[in-house]
Amino acid sequence: MKRFTAVTIALAAVLAAALPAFAQDDWQVIERHDNTGASGAGAKVPQPKADAKLVVACGENAHPATEPYKSIVSQLNDLYGTSFPVYESVRVMSPHASSGGCIFYNRDFLASLMGNWMKIDDPSAAQPMLYAIFAHELGHLSHDDFSSRNQGGPPKNRELAADQFAGYTVERLGVRRLDPDEVTKYYQLTGDDFTGGASGHGTGDERTNAFLDGWHRAEVGLPESSGRPAGGMGEP
């Protein structure tokens, strides 16, 4: 119980830094999925380093991507033959995709997510989770989730499909060091039942099942499926 309480407090602190930046977004709470770049009251906007190049990518102020994030997204693009660019957000906010086709992350947010929330201090242990997180964002873009034809139906279906895509991708890449217990903790603590139901991402169980559905599909050589709500497929 003490551990869960500490994790809860840490997660609340992480989300508190990110929530103002996407309070007006329909894809709320865990990822931000627009390209408005609205700051919101109280949003943390750190000053860029003197040697950091500032660019405007897909409507957002950002810096060029650094390692290992640049290489991770490059591997994901190579796997699917895509070319979605990745940038570092100026604001401290969660990883997100934009309707302009860009993927964003923030090092401070990810450091807090991995260190304070998930208690992962070893960079090599954190890397498999980074693959899953960035694969989720790539899934939104690969599924063309921002197009008008895909905006019908509950947002949760698109989120769970992106979780399934992440599981499928991580298994195909052979990221075997990804601990299922860490996956379960990550998805359980980012489910709507934990965050209060405002994000439309699905419950922790739904997110976990979706990720494992994708993993199992890749294991048995099935194609990645985005034409149905993810979750509930069970063992192949």
N, C-alpha and C positions, 0 to 999 in steps of 0.2 A: 504493500500500500504506500509506504514512504517513497519507493522508487517511482510509482505511478504518479504520485502527487508532484514529485520533482519534475518529472517529464512533462506533466500538464502545465506547470508554471513556466517551464522553459519554452514549450510550444506557444503558450500565450504571448510570451515576450517576443518570439520570432514573428508571429502573425501581427502583433501590434505595430511592428515597424512597417509591415507591408500593406495592411488593410487600407489606410487612407488613400493609397495610390490607386486603388481600383474599386473604390466605394460605389462608383456609378457604373461598374461593369456588370454585364449579365452573367459573366463567367467568373464568379467571385471566389474569394477566400484563399484557394491554394495556388492556382495559376491565374495570371492576368492575360486575357486573350483579345486585346484590341491594340490599336496603334495611335490612340489619342495623345498619350504622353501627359495626361492631366496629373498635376502634382497632388492636389487635395491638401486640406489643411493639416499641418503637422508632419507632412511627408519629409523623410530625411533625405536631404540632397547634399551629399558630401562634395567638397571642393575637389576638382580633378587635380592630379599630380601635375607638377610643372612640365614633366616630360611625356604626359599622357595625351595622345591625340584625341580630340573630340570630334565626333562625326554625328550626322543625323542619318539614322537608318530606319527605314519604314516608319518615319514620322517621330522617332524617339531619339533623344540625345544619348549617345553611347560612346564607348571606347572600343577599339579593335580587340578581338578575343585574344586571350592569353592561354597558356597551357595549364592544365591538361585539357581544358574545355574545347579548345580549337581542334585538337587531335581527335577527341571523342566524337564531336559532331562530324568531322571529316570521315571517320570510319563509318558512321551511320549513313552518311550520304553515299559513300562508296558501296555499301551493302545494297542500297536500293536504287542506285543510279540517279540520285537527286543532287541538287546543288544549293540547298537552303543555307544561307549565311548565318553566322552566329556572332553576336556582339555582347559586350559587357554593359549592362545597364548603369547609368550614372546613379540612379536611385537605388537604395537598399530595398529590394523587393524580390519576390519569388521568381523562379524561372518561368518564362511564358513565351508563347508564340504570338505572332501578329498577323493580321489579315494581309499585310504586305509581303508575307513570306519569310520573315526573319525570326530567328530564335534568340532570346535574350536570357542572360543570367546575371547575378551579382555575387562577387566573391564573398563579401561580408555576410550576405544572407546565407549562402551555402555553408560558410564556416560555422555560423551559428546553428544552422540546421543539423549539420553533422556532429559538431562538437558539443554544443549545449543541449540539444534535444535528443539526438540518437546516441550520444556518448561514444562516437567513433573518432578517435584521435589519430589513428594510423592512416596516412593518405592512401596506402595500397588497399586498405580495407574499405575506405570510403569510395574508391573509384568505381566498383561495380554498381553502387547505388547511383552514382552520377550517370552511368550508362542508362539505367532505368529511367531516371528523371528526364534526361535529354531525349531518349527514345519516345517518351510520352509526348513531348512537344513536337517532335518530328512526325509522330502519328497524326496529330491534328492537321499538319500541313499536307501530309501524304494523303489523308482522307478528304482533303479539300473542305474542311469543316467550316470555313468562313464564307463559302459560296452560298448564294441565296437558295439554291436547290437543296442544300443540306442543313438549312436552318429550321426546318420543321421538326416537330417532335420534341420530347424532353431533352434538355442539354445533357442530362445524365447519360443518355445513350451514347453521345459523342465522347464524353469523358471516359466511360467504361471501355469503349472501343479503343481509345488511345491507351488505356491501361493494358488492354489485351495486346495491342501492337507492341507495347514496351516489353511484355513477357516474351512474345514471339521473337522480337529483335535480340534481346539479351541471350536467349537460348541459341539463336542462329550464330551470334558472334562468339559463342563459346565462353561467355563470362561465367565460368563455373564457380568462381570464388564468391559469388553472390549468395549469402546465407539466407535460406528460406525464413529463418526466424527474424532476420532484419527486414526482409520484405514484408512479412506479416505485421511487424511493428510499424513500419512506415505507412502501409496502407490502412491499418486500423486507426492510426492516429491522424490520418488525413481524410477519414471518412466523414460523411455528413452527420453521423450519429455522435461523433466526437466534437466536430466544429460547430454544431448547432443546427445543421440542416440548411444553411443558407447558400451553399456553394453549388449544389446540383451535381456533385461528383459521384454520388452513390455512397452507401454505407461502407464501413471498413471491410465487412465481409464481402460485399459486392466487388469492391476494388481488388481485394486479395484474390477472389475467384476469377475475376477478369484477367488479372496478370497471369495466374496459373493456367487459365484456358489457353492463352496465347503461347505460353511456354510448352504446354502439352501438344498443341498443334504443330509447333516447330519440331518437337521431338519425334513425331511420327510422320513428318514430311508432308503435312497438309498445308495448303496455301493460307496465308494470312487473310482473315475474313473481316471485312468492315461493313458488310451489308446487313448486319443484324445487331441487336443489342448484345453486348458482351456479358459474360457472367453466366454461371449455371450450367455450362456444358459438361463439367465433371471430368473424371478421368477418361482418356480416350480408350 
